Amino acid sequence: MVTHKLVVAEIAGLHLRPAGKISEVSLHFQCKVQIKKGDQIANAKSVLGLLAARVQQGDEIEVICDGVDEKEALKAVVQAIQEGFELQSQ
């Protein structure tokens, strides 16, 4: 299992467009890809799951990848998140 934490800087938070992009990228990998916000964990392969997490500006999120291609998935998903909206990496 590999993880990476980020703080959401985008005023709109995690909305439909970046959620779709994150989901699309996540679906290319066999491993489990999740986004954690507080105690809530969302399946990153599900747009609705990501939207249900209600990630807002200032929230710290953690990308969690677990499985055979976890390192590649983590790199790709973090990049997709950073391109989807501005984030501060921690």
Helices and strands as residue ranges (DSSP letters): E 2-8, H 16-26, E 32-37, E 40-43, H 47-52, E 60-66, H 70-84, E 87-89
